[in-house]
Amino acid sequence: MIVKKQHYIPINTDQYIQEMKNKKTIQIKKMIKKYGIETTSLSIP
C-alpha cells in the first residue's frame, strides 16, 4: 500500500482540518462498504 505524504502549511487551518476529516470519513465509509465492517465508534483526530 503506497501512501503519499504531502507536506505543506495550509492557509486556512480550520478548513484544512475539516477537509482532512471529510477525507478520512469518506475513506472509512469506502472501507466499510468494501469489507462490510460495522463499527460502533470511529475516532477521527
C-alpha positions in Angstrom: 0.0 0.0 0.0 1.6 3.2 -1.1 0.9 6.3 1.0 1.6 9.7 -0.5 2.6 12.3 2.1 2.1 16.0 1.3 4.0 18.5 3.4 2.6 22.0 3.2 1.1 24.5 5.6 -2.5 25.3 4.7 -3.6 28.9 4.6 -6.9 28.2 6.3 -6.1 25.6 9.0 -9.7 25.1 10.1 -10.8 24.4 6.5 -7.8 22.1 6.1 -8.7 20.1 9.2 -12.3 19.9 8.1 -11.2 18.6 4.7 -8.9 16.0 6.3 -11.8 14.8 8.5 -14.1 14.6 5.4 -11.4 12.6 3.5 -11.0 10.2 6.4 -14.7 9.8 6.8 -15.1 9.1 3.1 -12.2 6.6 3.3 -13.7 4.9 6.3 -17.1 4.7 4.5 -15.4 3.2 1.5 -13.7 0.6 3.7 -17.0 -0.3 5.5 -18.7 -0.6 2.1 -15.8 -2.7 0.7 -15.3 -5.0 3.6 -18.7 -4.8 5.3 -17.2 -3.7 8.5 -19.6 -2.4 11.1 -18.1 -0.3 13.8 -19.9 1.4 16.7 -17.4 4.2 17.1 -14.8 5.7 14.8 -12.3 8.2 16.2 -11.2 10.9 13.9 -8.5 13.1 15.4 
